[in-house]
Amino acid sequence: MQIRLFNQNIRLPLLLLAAVEGAVLSLAVVVAQSPPLTALGIADNGAPRVWQASIVAVVLLVAFLALGLYQFNQRFNYREVLARLIVAFAGGWLVLAATYFAFPEISLSRSAGLASVVLGFIGVFAIRYAFLRTVDQNIFRRRCLVLGGGENAINVAMLRRASDRRGFRVIGYVCASESKPRINEVQTDARVIEHDRPLADIAAAFDVDEIVVALDDRRGSLPVKELVGARLSGVTVTDLLGFFERETGKVRLDFLRPSWIIFSDGFAMGGVRGLSKRLLDLAIAIPALLVVSPVMLATAIAILAEGTGRSVFYRQIRVGERGQDFGVLKFRSMREDAEADGKPQWATQDDKRVTAVGRFIRKVRIDELPQLLNVIRGEMSVVGPRPERPAFVEQLSADIPFYAERHCIKPGITGWAQLRYPYGASQQDAIEKLQYDLYYVKHQSLLFDLAIMLQTAEVLLFGKGAR
C-alpha cells in the first residue's frame, strides 16, 4: 500500500499517519485557545488560528521525520517512540520559538503554547500507540502471490523480520510445473498453491493484490499470457528486483542486470536536476558552515590540546564524480602515524588508532564538518554516496559488479546508505552499502535529499553508524 510522489515510493499507512498527526497537532492549537481553556486563564493573543495551527503542525511533523518516526521498516517499541517524541517536541518548539521571535504577529501566547504542547503530545502518543498495535496487522499489507518455489522464492521467504514484511503478506507460492518446489525447505508452513488454473483466477480466489514473479529460470516457463490476464484484471505484477527494491529500500545486486538500469524508471541525471542539486547544496552548506563554525573552532582547540599530532585537519584523496580524485577534508581523529606503513586500512570497531577526542567527534560526526568546504567548492554534495579511497575503489570495482556506477554522481557528506547501514569496514559491507547507493542514484530528487538531511539528525542524536 503505497503511492508514487515526486519519484518516491511513499507508504500509504505512513502518509495517513502523518495526516492524522498533523490534524491532531493543529486541533491542539485550536483547542488550547478555545473558550473552556481561555476561561481557565490561558491567553489568546488574537493571531490568526489557521496560520498558528498550520505552522505548529508543519514544524513538528518535520521534527518527527528528522527523528526517524516515519520510517516504515523501523522496529520501535513504546519506550523508544516516547523518547523520540520528547526530543521531537523539544526541538520543534525551539524552532517555533525562533519563528515567533522573528514573526510575533503569528505567535502563540506562552500559556496557549504550553497547552498546545501538552494536548498535542498526548494526542500524538495515543495515535502512535494505536499505530504500533496495528501496523503489523494484515490491514496494512498487500496480499502477495509469489510465482515460483525455487531459490528466488526462498529469498522472499528469508525476509523474516516483522519490520521487513510490514508492506506485504505472502498468501502462497505457485510453482511452475517444470520447477522443483524448494520453498518448504526453509518455510515448512509455506502454502504451495497448485497451478491448475489461470493466475488471474487464482488471484481472485485468494483475494490477491499483487503477483511477484520469482521464477529461477524464466526461459520457456514464464506464463506471459496468464500474467497479462492477471494484470488486465487489476492485479499488480512485479518482478523480483522491483519487489525487493520497494520493500527494502535497496537494489539487490544478485538480481541486477544492465538492462534493468537501461530500461527502468529513475536515474535522472539531467541538467535541471544537477543545477537544482547544486543550488540546494550551496543553500545548505554556506549557512551551515557559519552556524557550526564555533563548534569547529572548539574541535580544533581540543585536537591541539590533546597533543597527539601537529595538524588539526586531515586531507585524504578520495574518488569523486566520474572517478575523479579530490582531497576530502576532515578533522584529524587518528594518530598521525595511523598508516605508517603507507597501506590503506579499513577503520574497525574500537580502532586503537583513534584518539580520545577523535572517538567523540566520530560518534557525533563532527569530524565530517570540514567537508562543507568540499561541498562549497563543488567536489562533494550534501547528500550522496560516501567517497572512498582510490585503493579501495580499485579493489572493490574489480570484485563487485556495478560498483563504479555509484560514481556517476557527486559523493556526499551524508546519504541513504549511511542512514540505512552501519559504517562499512569490509568488502561485504561495501556490497551492502552499494545496494543502498544504487537505490539513491535511481530515486534521487530534491524531496529525497531533504528527507535524508532531516533523518541525518537521528544519526547525530543517537550515534548510529559511527565508527
Disulfide bonds with the S-S distance in Angstrom:
none
